[in-house]
Amino acid sequence: MEKIRNLSIRRSFALYLSVAMILSFFCAVLVQGTAEQFQIHLYRKHLKEETYYEALEEAIYEENLVYWGNSHGVELSDVENFLSETCDFLITWSGLLIPMIGCGGAILLFYRKKIQPPLDAMSQALEAIAREEWDHSIDYQNRDELGQLCGKFEQMRLQLKDNNRKLWGMIEEEKALRSAIAHDIRSPLAVLRGYQEMLLEFVPQERLDKDKVMEILRTGLDQIDRMNRFVDTMKELSRLEERTVVCEKISVRELAQTMEETGNLLAAEAGKQCLAAYKGKSEIQADRELILEVYENLLTNAVRYAKKEVAVTLEVGEEFLVLTVKDDGEGFREDAETVTKAYYHSNPLDDLKHFGLGLYLSRMYCEKHGGRLLISNCPGGCVQAEFREGIEEQNR
């Protein structure tokens, strides 16, 4: 039964028609035979026994008895005459009408069993999608053409569900981003306003000495520099959507060497050590500048929280380039989804040092390059950035 249920629509239709024609043939033969016997019975009951056998000898075959009766003036009642004519009609036309009725029934049954169920299922699913009920799945297991169409429809539903989830995530992320922007603009402005009010109040009264005034001015300049950095960061965020992945053949050895030099420089400035290594293929098709931007963000974050040492590993597999940055610090306090949000700070005091966009930008760049950003503690902080090879060619 499963094989029959999974037949293609064309073969299923042919099977339905074939079965209908065979059944119609036997039914037509049965109807014709029954009509003939009934018609003979109508004439036979009007003949005496000796007349019947005499008529039978002249008619030779019993089915010719009707013609013999008509030719010898056997009289039938009105009802019998109507029944006889009906039998004539069935004998003449049942061979055509019954197959036509059988084919019509086969077509109707084919539609109700083979066509209507998947169409109803997809119609209900469309209505559910229109109501934004994304969990309404199509329960149609046949593997015919309509079953394959239902499977594609189910894939589309899951993709729409995922896109809807991502869209709402982006909306929530944008709300958080706006709130963070307002906070990061308001904080330095509040500091500047406070110091300006202090100067306006105490300088005319000469209640502030020169050193205090200079300290206030330096603090004000620091806040202005912070706002400049914030503007630069916002420019980088605005370019994020416009940033395209440009893949080219790059040497993994040279890339690792560049990372090692950058790592030693940043780690030395913080009084820490950076260890770098690479393994795998010698060349890869990837966006070198994008990978280095992600590396600098991850390295800066690792150096900031490391106690003594940062380890960098570059591994090239069959499809992905995997960049791993580890530090010997306390590790991440939150999950990956939280720490990769825009303007995330594990410590409120970090607001004065950086804007919490490093991991967020790194995640976005990894996804643009067909990869992902993985966060773990093993021990200390560990971040893995994956980049798919040749993603530019796949996106064309």
C-alpha positions in Angstrom: 0.0 0.0 0.0 2.8 2.4 0.7 4.3 1.9 -2.8 0.9 2.6 -4.3 0.4 5.7 -2.0 3.8 7.1 -3.1 3.2 6.6 -6.8 3.6 9.7 -9.0 0.4 11.6 -9.9 0.5 10.5 -13.5 0.9 6.8 -12.6 -1.7 7.1 -9.8 -4.2 8.6 -12.3 -3.5 5.8 -14.8 -4.0 3.2 -12.0 -7.3 4.8 -10.9 -8.6 4.8 -14.6 -7.4 1.3 -15.3 -9.1 -0.1 -12.2 -12.2 1.9 -13.1 -12.3 0.6 -16.7 -11.9 -3.0 -15.6 -14.6 -2.8 -13.0 -16.8 -0.9 -15.4 -16.4 -3.7 -18.0 -17.4 -6.4 -15.7 -20.3 -4.3 -14.4 -21.5 -3.6 -17.9 -21.4 -7.3 -18.8 -23.3 -8.1 -15.6 -26.0 -5.4 -16.3 -26.4 -6.5 -19.9 -26.8 -10.2 -18.9 -29.3 -9.3 -16.2 -31.3 -7.1 -18.5 -31.5 -9.8 -21.1 -32.6 -12.4 -18.6 -35.2 -10.1 -17.1 -36.6 -9.2 -20.6 -36.8 -12.9 -21.5 -38.6 -13.5 -18.2 -41.2 -10.8 -19.1 -42.1 -12.6 -22.4 -41.8 -16.1 -21.1 -44.5 -15.7 -18.4 -47.0 -14.8 -21.2 -46.4 -18.1 -23.1 -47.8 -21.5 -22.2 -45.3 -24.3 -21.8 -46.0 -25.9 -25.2 -46.0 -22.5 -26.8 -42.7 -21.6 -25.1 -41.0 -24.8 -26.4 -42.4 -24.1 -29.9 -41.1 -20.6 -29.8 -37.8 -21.7 -28.4 -37.4 -24.1 -31.4 -38.1 -21.3 -33.8 -35.9 -18.8 -31.9 -33.1 -21.4 -31.6 -31.5 -19.4 -28.8 -33.4 -18.2 -25.7 -32.1 -14.6 -26.1 -34.0 -14.5 -29.5 -37.2 -15.2 -27.7 -37.9 -11.5 -27.3 -37.8 -10.9 -31.0 -40.0 -14.0 -31.6 -42.5 -12.6 -29.1 -42.6 -9.2 -30.8 -43.0 -10.8 -34.2 -45.9 -13.1 -33.0 -47.8 -10.4 -31.3 -47.2 -11.2 -27.6 -48.9 -8.4 -25.7 -47.2 -6.9 -22.6 -48.8 -4.6 -20.0 -47.8 -1.0 -19.9 -45.5 -1.6 -16.9 -43.9 -4.6 -18.6 -43.6 -2.8 -21.8 -41.7 0.0 -19.9 -39.5 -2.5 -18.2 -38.8 -4.2 -21.5 -37.8 -0.9 -23.2 -35.6 -0.1 -20.2 -33.9 -3.5 -20.6 -33.4 -2.7 -24.3 -31.8 0.6 -23.3 -29.5 -1.1 -20.8 -28.5 -3.8 -23.3 -27.7 -1.2 -25.9 -26.0 1.6 -23.9 -24.7 0.1 -20.7 -21.4 -0.8 -22.5 -20.8 3.0 -23.0 -22.5 4.6 -20.0 -21.1 2.4 -17.2 -17.5 3.0 -18.3 -18.2 6.8 -18.5 -19.7 6.8 -15.0 -16.8 4.6 -13.8 -14.2 7.1 -15.2 -16.0 10.0 -13.7 -16.1 8.3 -10.3 -12.4 7.4 -10.7 -11.5 11.0 -11.4 -13.6 12.2 -8.4 -12.0 9.6 -6.1 -8.5 10.5 -7.5 -9.1 14.2 -6.7 -10.4 13.5 -3.2 -7.7 11.0 -2.2 -4.7 12.3 -4.1 -5.1 16.0 -4.9 -7.4 17.5 -2.2 -5.5 16.5 1.0 -2.2 18.2 0.2 -4.0 21.3 -1.2 -6.1 21.5 2.0 -3.0 21.1 4.1 -1.1 23.8 2.3 -4.2 26.1 2.4 -4.4 25.6 6.2 -0.7 26.3 6.5 -1.0 29.5 4.5 -3.8 30.7 6.7 -1.8 29.9 9.8 1.2 31.8 8.4 -1.1 34.8 7.6 -2.0 34.7 11.4 1.7 34.5 12.2 1.3 31.0 13.7 4.7 29.7 12.6 4.5 26.3 14.3 1.7 25.0 12.1 3.4 22.2 10.1 2.1 20.2 7.1 1.3 16.6 8.0 1.4 15.0 4.5 3.7 11.9 4.2 3.3 10.9 0.6 6.3 11.2 -1.6 4.6 12.0 -4.9 4.9 15.4 -6.6 2.5 17.1 -4.3 4.3 15.5 -1.3 7.5 17.0 -2.6 5.7 20.3 -3.0 4.5 20.1 0.6 8.1 19.3 1.7 9.3 22.5 -0.1 6.5 24.4 1.5 7.5 23.1 4.9 11.1 24.2 4.3 9.8 27.7 3.3 7.7 27.8 6.5 10.8 27.0 8.6 12.8 29.6 6.8 10.1 32.2 7.3 9.9 31.2 10.9 13.7 31.6 11.3 13.7 34.9 9.4 10.8 36.2 11.6 12.8 35.3 14.7 15.9 37.0 13.3 13.9 40.1 12.3 12.4 40.5 15.8 15.9 39.9 17.2 17.2 42.7 15.0 14.4 44.9 16.1 15.2 44.2 19.8 18.9 44.6 19.1 18.2 48.0 17.4 16.2 49.1 20.5 19.0 48.1 22.8 21.5 49.9 20.4 19.5 53.1 20.5 19.3 52.9 24.3 23.0 52.3 24.5 23.7 55.2 22.1 21.7 57.6 24.2 23.5 56.4 27.3 27.0 56.8 25.7 26.2 60.3 24.5 24.5 61.3 27.8 27.4 60.1 30.1 30.2 62.4 28.8 27.8 65.3 28.3 26.7 65.0 31.9 30.3 65.0 33.1 31.1 68.0 30.9 28.0 69.8 32.1 28.9 69.1 35.8 32.4 70.4 35.4 31.3 73.5 33.5 28.8 74.3 36.2 31.5 73.9 38.8 33.8 76.3 36.9 31.0 78.8 36.5 30.2 78.7 40.2 33.7 78.6 41.8 36.1 80.3 39.4 34.5 83.8 39.8 34.8 83.3 43.6 38.4 82.1 43.2 37.6 79.0 45.3 39.4 76.7 42.9 43.2 76.6 42.7 45.1 76.2 39.4 45.7 72.5 39.7 42.0 71.7 40.2 41.1 73.8 37.2 43.7 72.0 35.1 42.4 68.6 36.3 38.8 69.7 35.3 40.0 70.8 31.9 41.9 67.5 31.3 38.9 65.5 32.4 36.8 67.5 29.9 39.2 66.8 27.1 39.1 63.1 28.0 35.3 63.2 27.7 35.6 65.0 24.3 38.0 62.3 23.2 35.6 59.7 24.3 32.8 61.3 22.3 35.2 61.4 19.3 35.8 57.7 19.7 32.1 57.1 20.0 31.5 59.0 16.7 34.2 56.8 15.0 32.5 53.7 16.4 29.1 54.8 15.0 30.7 55.3 11.6 32.0 51.8 11.8 28.6 50.5 12.7 27.0 52.4 9.8 29.5 50.8 7.4 28.7 47.3 8.7 25.8 46.7 6.4 27.6 48.0 3.4 30.7 46.0 4.1 31.1 43.3 1.4 33.3 40.2 1.6 36.1 40.3 -1.1 37.9 36.9 -1.2 41.4 36.5 -2.6 44.1 33.9 -2.3 46.1 34.6 0.8 49.1 32.9 2.4 48.2 31.4 5.8 51.9 31.7 6.9 52.0 35.4 6.1 48.6 35.9 7.8 49.8 34.1 10.9 53.0 36.1 10.9 51.0 39.4 10.7 48.8 38.2 13.6 51.9 37.2 15.7 53.5 40.7 15.2 50.2 42.5 16.1 49.7 40.2 19.1 53.2 40.8 20.4 52.8 44.5 20.1 49.5 44.8 21.9 50.4 42.3 24.5 53.8 44.1 25.2 52.0 47.4 25.7 49.9 45.7 28.4 52.9 43.9 29.9 51.6 40.5 28.8 52.7 37.7 26.5 51.1 36.5 23.2 51.8 33.1 21.8 50.8 32.3 18.1 50.6 29.2 16.0 49.0 27.9 12.8 48.3 24.6 11.1 46.6 23.3 8.0 46.6 24.3 4.4 49.2 26.9 3.2 46.7 29.0 1.2 43.0 29.9 1.4 40.4 32.0 -0.4 39.2 34.6 2.1 38.9 38.3 3.0 42.2 39.1 4.6 41.3 42.5 5.9 38.0 41.3 7.5 39.8 38.4 9.2 42.4 40.8 10.6 39.7 43.2 11.9 38.1 40.3 13.7 41.5 39.2 15.1 42.3 42.7 16.4 38.9 42.9 18.2 39.3 39.5 19.8 43.0 40.2 20.7 42.2 43.5 22.3 39.4 41.9 24.3 41.7 39.0 25.4 44.6 41.3 26.3 42.3 43.5 28.4 41.1 40.6 30.6 44.2 38.2 30.5 46.4 37.9 33.6 49.7 37.1 31.9 49.2 35.3 28.6 47.2 35.2 25.4 47.3 32.2 23.0 46.3 32.6 19.3 45.8 29.6 17.0 45.0 29.7 13.3 43.7 26.4 11.8 42.7 25.9 8.2 40.4 23.0 7.4 38.6 21.9 4.2 35.9 24.5 4.3 36.7 26.8 7.2 39.5 28.9 8.6 39.2 28.8 12.4 40.8 31.6 14.5 41.0 30.8 18.2 42.0 33.4 20.9 42.4 32.2 24.5 43.4 34.1 27.6 44.2 33.1 31.2 41.7 35.5 32.7 38.5 34.7 34.6 36.5 33.9 31.5 33.1 35.0 30.4 30.3 35.6 33.0 27.4 35.5 30.5 26.4 33.2 27.6 27.5 33.8 24.0 24.3 35.5 23.0 24.7 38.1 25.7 28.4 38.9 25.4 28.1 39.4 21.6 25.4 42.0 21.9 26.2 45.6 21.0 27.4 47.7 23.9 27.8 44.8 26.3 30.0 45.4 29.4 30.7 42.8 32.0 31.8 45.7 34.4 30.0 49.0 34.5 33.4 50.7 34.9 34.3 49.5 31.4 32.0 52.2 30.0 34.8 54.7 30.5 37.3 52.5 28.7 35.5 51.1 25.6 32.1 50.8 24.1 31.5 47.1 24.2 31.3 46.6 20.4 34.3 44.3 19.7 32.6 41.0 20.0 29.4 42.3 18.4 31.3 43.5 15.3 33.3 40.2 15.3 30.2 38.2 15.3 28.6 40.2 12.4 31.8 39.9 10.4 32.0 36.2 10.9 28.4 35.7 9.8 29.1 37.9 6.7 32.0 35.5 5.9 29.7 32.5 6.2 30.9 31.5 9.6 30.1 32.1 13.3 31.6 33.3 16.6 31.8 30.7 19.4 32.3 31.7 23.1 33.4 29.4 25.9 35.5 29.1 29.1 38.2 26.4 29.0 39.5 27.7 31.5 39.8 31.4 31.0 38.1 33.1 28.1 38.1 31.4 24.7 36.7 32.8 21.4 36.6 30.9 18.1 36.0 32.8 14.9 35.0 30.7 11.9 35.3 31.9 8.3 34.0 29.9 5.3 36.4 29.7 2.4 35.3 31.3 -0.8 32.1 32.7 0.6 32.2 35.5 -2.0 31.8 33.0 -4.9 28.9 31.3 -3.1 27.0 34.6 -2.7 27.1 35.4 -6.4 
